[in-house]
């Protein structure tokens, strides 16, 4: 399909969720004859290089966002908002200088608005067509819509029918012509089965900006050490050393197949209400105890949405109570099936690349 097209795949670097959901995107590109180029930095780059060590990569520095320690992020985000806007412009100028040198045929940007070009087929991946913001939400939504309009295509990793997995985030009354719902994407293979006897009583998977990531790790450790059984804590820090403290084994990161195996075979799962986590749980058919990042409106909304549906248990971080969850654990369910909508989206991108190639003089 892609005839060796060089396609940059570049995730946002706020935690590992965006990089994780790029894994199935890269796999699909490889399957259909493309030559993906990984564009990321720090932990997201480490994750993708571990998954695809054979692929070319380029360092694309992002912006290190830092959350507040309390339950409101409005002030922290307001202070960083001007820097976020400048970062988009900086990324765009950088990309305009570098894409020809890397002989790119297209770019797929996961929530990095600056990585696009009028001279190159450009795809944005986002489930946040209508984002929730801790302040000035309508302004944020107008800015978001303006950015989406500057991409040739916008791939939404959710079902087209309401509510999907993202609810109001990805569904609204007005839709741009460039939007394509490609179905939930997960790095996990749905057919992988768990063990009959749980290997770990609790598997906790955390990630995201500091200091909230560390605050959750500390709270989980304090409670898990008092709960009978063996537990696994995955801290979302690729390259970090593993350790064993009492009944808790702590690792920084696991490769996809191993992570899928331990989550599928866990007695109970704990994680954030990040959207990539929800797609992964949907793929393996497991409910979980979900803990929204305090003051993060998107995760708080997703927590309310999925908590009300009864598939997952949801607790606030400052009211974490693992024993209560273990007394009434979330259910397992039939894993979601892969959406048939992704293949047409890939075919459309391949067509755009072919059109661009046909328009370039042979001497160029």
N, C-alpha and C positions, 0 to 999 in steps of 0.2 A: 504493500500500500504506500509506504513512505519512500521507498527507493533510496535508502541511505540518507535521508534528510537529517541535518544536524539541528536538533531542537533543544534549546536551553530549558531546563526545568528548575525553577527557583522558588523555594518556599520562604515565607515570612519566618523570622527567627524569634518569635515570642513563645518560648517553650518548644516542645518537640512535635506537637500535634500536626502542624502544617507540613513538616518534613515527613512525618509518618504517613499522611494520606497521599503524599507524592509517590510513595513506593509503588502502589498499584498503577499509577499513571505511567511511571517509568517502565514497569513490566509490560504494559500494553504497548507502549511505543516500541520496545525491543521486539515484541512478538510480531509487530506489523512492519518491521523493516526499517525503523528509524535508528539514528545514532544519537541517543540522548547525551546531553552535556549537563552535569550537575552544577548548579550555581548556588552557593550558600556560604556560611561561615560558622565557626565555632561548633556548638553541639549539633545543630541541624546538618552541617556538613559532615561531622563525624558519623552521624546515624546513616546518612545516605552513602557515604564511602564504605561503611561496613556492609551495607546491603548490596552495593554494586562496586566492588573494588576494581573491576575491569574498566569502568567508565572514566572518561575525561572529566575533570572538574575545574572550576574556576572559583576563586574566592570573591564573594560579593558581600562586603561588610554591610551589616544592618544597623539598626538602632537598638541599643540596650534600654528597654523600658523597665522602670522600677516602680513597683506598687508600694503603697503605704502599708504600715503594719496594722492599722485599724480596719474597721468594717466599712469605711467609705473610701473610695478611690477618686472622688470628684476633684479634690484639690490637687492630688498628685498628677492626675491626667491633664487637668487644666494647665498646670505648670509645664508639662512636657508636650502639650499640643502644638505650640509653634515649632518646636524641634521636629515633631513628626511631619508637619507640612514641609519643612525645609528638607527633610530626609527624602521625601518623594521627589522633589526637584533635583536633589543631588544624585539620586539613583538614576533618574531619567537622563541627566547629562552624562553620567558615567556610562550608561548603557549605549547611548548614541555614539560614544567614542569607541566602544569595545566590540560591538557585535560583528562588524565587518572583519575585524582582525581574527575572530574566532570562526569565521565562515558559517554563521548561523543561517538557517533557513526559516526558523520560527522561534518563538519564545512562549513558554507556558509559565505564567507567574501566579503563584499561590499567594494572593493577598498583598503582593508588592506592586503598588500602583505605578511606580516609576519605571518598571521594566517593560517597556513597550516602545514601538517605533511605527511611524506611518509607512515606513519602507519595508516592513517585515510583518508577516502574519503574527498577530499577538493575541494570546488567550489569557484571560483572567479566570482563576479558580476562586470562587467564594460562595459561602452559604449565607453571607450577610448582605442580601439585597436591601434589607431594611434594618440596619444595625441599631442596637440599643446602646446608648451612651450614658455615662455618669453625669454629663452636663451638656447643654445645648444640643439636644438630640436632633431636632429638625435641621439645624445647621449641619450637623455631622451627616445626616442622611442626604442632604443636597450635595455636599462635597463627595460623598460616596457615589452617588448617582453620576456626578460629573466625571469622576474617574472611570467608572464602568463604561461610559459612552466612548471613551478613547481607545477601547480594545475592540478588535474585530469580532471576538466571540467572548462570551462569559459563560463558563461551565459551572453549573450549580450542582454540587454533590448531594442531591436529595431527590426524592420522588416528586413528580410534577403535581400530583394530587395533594391537596391540603389534608392534614397538616404536615405530612411527611415526618422526618425526624427533627427538622429545625423549626417547624411551626411558622410563626409570624416573621421570623428572621428571613426565610427564603420564599415566603408566599405573600402576595399582596394584590391589590386590585390592578395596578399598572405594571406592565412588563415591557422591557425594552426588546426590540427585535433581535438583538444579539444574544439573548439569554437562551441557553440550552440546559435542560434538566438531565443530568447524566446518571442519576440514581446514586445512592450512597456508595462510597468507595472505601474499602478497607484493605489493609495489607494482609489480613488474615484470610486463610482459605476456609470456606464454610464447612468443607467435608471433614476437617480434622476433628477427631473424637477425643474426649477427655477420659481420664482413667476412672475405673469403677470406685477405687478408694482414693480420696483426696490426698495428693502429695503434700499440700500445705493447707492448714485450716483457713488461713487468710492470705491472700495475695493482694498487696496494695501497690498501685501504680500511680506515681505523682510526677508532675512536671510543672512548668510555668514560671513566670517572673518571680524574682525575689522581692521582698523577704517572705512572701506568702508560701512559697514552696518549702522553705526551711521550717516555717512555723507549723505547717501541716505535718512534715516529717517528724518533728519533735512530738507533736500531739499523738500521732500514730504510734510512735515508739513507746511512749509512756504507757499507753493503754495495752498495746499488744504484749508487752513483757509480763503483764499480769493475767493474760488470758491463756489457758491451757492449750497446748498444741504447738506445732511448728508453724512459723509465719515467714513470708517472703516480702521484703520491702524493696521496690524498684524506684530509685530516686530520680530518674530522668537526667542523669549526669554521665553521658558516655565517657569512658576512660577512667572513671573513678574506681578505686580499689574496692573489692568485695570484703565483707567482714561478717563475723558471727558473734553476736552478743546474746548469750543465753539462748532463748528459743527463737530469736529473730535473725535471719540471714538478710544482709543488706547488699544490694548490687546496684551499680550505677545504670546499667542498661543491659538488655537482652536482645539478641537478634530476633527477627520476626517469628521464625518457626518455633524457637524456644519460648518466646513470650506467649505465643498462642497456646502452646502446649501447657504451660504452667497456669495460664488463666482458665483454660478449658477444664483443667484438672483440679482447680482450687475448690476448697469447701465454700468459700465466699470471696468476693472481689470488692475492693475499695478503690475509688478513683475520683478524679475531678469530673465536673459536668462539661468538660471540653467536648466540642462536637466530634473530633476524631475519636475520642474514647467512646462516645455513643455509637458511632458507626462500627467500631471494632466489636463492641458488645452485641450489636445487632447481628453482626456477621457470624458470631459463634453461639448466639442464642443464650446469652447469660444475663440475668439481672445482677445489679451491683448496688452497693452503698455508695452514693454519689455525694460529693461535698463541693458545692460551688465555691470558687475563689471569692472571698469576702469583698463586696463592693464592685464586683465585675458583673454589670447588668446582663450580659449575654448568658453567662453561666447561671446566674440566679434565675433568669427566665426559663432556661432549659431545665433547670432543676424543678421548677414549678410544673412545667409542661409534662415531664416524664414521671415526676412523682405522682401527679394526679392520675396518670394512666395506670399506675399500679405495677408497672414492670420493674421499676427501680425504687429503692429506698433512698430518701434524700434527707441529709442533716446539715445544719449550719456548722461551720468549723468550730465556733466557740461553744457549741453544744454537742460536740462529737461524743457518741455513746456507742461504741462497738458492741458491747454485750447485748444491748437492746436489739440491734440488727441481727445478731447471731441467734437470738431467741425467736425471731420472725424473719428468716432470711428471704431475700428476693427470689423469685422463681426462675427456672430455666424455661426456654420456649424454643419454638422451631426457628432455626437460623434463617435470616433473610436470604432471598435468592438474588443473584446478580441481576442488575437491571440490563435490559436489552437496549437502553437508550445510549449507552456509552459508545458502541460501535458506530452509529451514525454520526456522532460528534467527532470521532477520530477521522471518519471518512471525509467529513466536511473540511477539517483542518488539512488533510492530505490534498484535497482539491485546491484550497487556497495556496498551498505551497507549490503545487504544480502550475497554477496560473502565474505565480510570481516568477518561477523558473523560466517559463515560456516567454515572459516579457523582458528578460535580461538578455542583452546582446551577447553573442558568443565570445566576443573579445573581452568582456568584463570579467 
